[in-house]
Amino acid sequence: MIDPIFSMLGLAQKAGRIASGEFSVEKAVKERKAYLVIIAEDASDNTKKHFMDMCNYRDIPYRIHGESSDLGPCLGKAFRMTVAVCDAGFAKSIIDKIDRFCTARRNLNGEN
């Protein structure tokens, strides 16, 4: 089954609304072009903290989702640890999908 979150990221990439890779994502965040930052679950703790702090400081939402081996290929690229969505509509849709996915996963695991 194809993950709808990765499908949406692929559409955003085709629309030219994605910055991927640490340098490009950091630039998009600092220039306030990013509406959402996605950090791979397998990113180092240092990378996660760096981007989480940067996003919190600028009030940009972020989510930790997927593996680097999934994030890159859905964009037609090699492994990616970070992705910035630079379109408000795509960002809102992806946030909703990730949040629903996380809620469903918690419910399956019996968590509240």
C-alpha positions in Angstrom: 0.0 0.0 0.0 1.3 3.4 -0.9 1.5 5.9 2.0 -0.8 8.9 1.2 1.6 11.2 3.0 4.4 10.3 0.7 2.1 10.6 -2.3 1.2 14.1 -1.2 4.9 14.9 -0.8 5.5 13.7 -4.3 2.7 15.9 -5.7 4.2 18.9 -3.9 7.6 18.1 -5.3 6.2 18.0 -8.9 4.5 21.4 -8.1 7.9 22.8 -7.1 6.8 23.4 -3.5 9.4 21.2 -1.7 12.9 21.9 -0.3 14.8 18.8 0.6 18.1 18.1 2.3 19.4 19.9 5.4 20.9 23.0 3.7 17.8 23.7 1.5 15.4 23.1 4.4 17.4 25.3 6.7 17.4 28.1 4.1 13.6 27.7 3.5 12.9 27.9 7.3 15.2 30.9 7.8 13.6 32.7 4.9 10.2 31.8 6.3 9.2 30.0 3.0 8.5 26.7 4.8 5.0 26.0 6.1 5.9 22.5 7.4 9.1 20.7 8.1 9.2 16.9 8.1 12.1 15.2 9.9 12.9 11.5 9.3 12.4 9.2 12.3 15.9 7.8 11.8 17.6 11.3 11.8 20.2 11.8 14.5 19.1 13.3 17.8 21.3 16.3 17.0 19.5 16.8 13.6 16.1 16.5 15.1 16.9 19.0 17.9 18.4 21.4 15.4 15.4 21.5 13.2 12.8 21.3 16.0 14.5 24.3 17.7 14.7 26.3 14.5 11.0 25.6 13.7 9.8 26.4 17.3 11.7 29.7 17.2 10.0 30.7 14.0 6.5 29.1 14.8 6.8 26.7 11.8 5.0 23.4 12.4 7.1 20.2 12.1 6.4 16.5 12.2 8.7 13.5 12.7 7.5 10.9 10.2 8.9 8.2 8.0 12.4 6.9 7.4 15.0 8.7 5.3 14.9 5.8 2.9 11.2 6.6 2.3 11.4 10.4 2.2 13.9 10.7 -0.5 12.5 8.3 -3.1 8.9 9.8 -2.8 10.6 13.0 -4.1 12.6 11.3 -6.8 15.8 11.8 -4.8 18.2 9.8 -2.7 17.9 9.5 1.1 16.6 12.7 2.8 16.5 13.4 6.5 14.5 16.6 6.2 11.9 18.0 3.9 10.3 21.5 3.9 6.8 22.0 2.4 6.7 25.5 0.9 3.0 25.8 0.2 0.3 26.4 2.8 -2.3 24.2 1.2 0.0 21.2 0.8 1.3 21.7 4.3 -2.1 21.7 5.9 -3.2 18.6 4.1 0.1 16.8 5.0 -0.2 17.8 8.7 -3.8 16.5 8.8 -2.7 13.2 7.2 0.2 12.7 9.6 -1.8 13.6 12.6 -4.6 11.1 11.6 -1.9 8.5 10.9 -0.4 9.0 14.4 -3.8 8.9 16.1 -4.7 5.6 14.3 -1.3 4.1 15.2 -1.8 5.1 18.9 -5.3 3.6 18.9 -4.0 0.3 17.4 -1.3 0.1 20.1 -3.9 0.7 22.8 -2.5 4.1 23.8 -4.6 7.2 24.6 
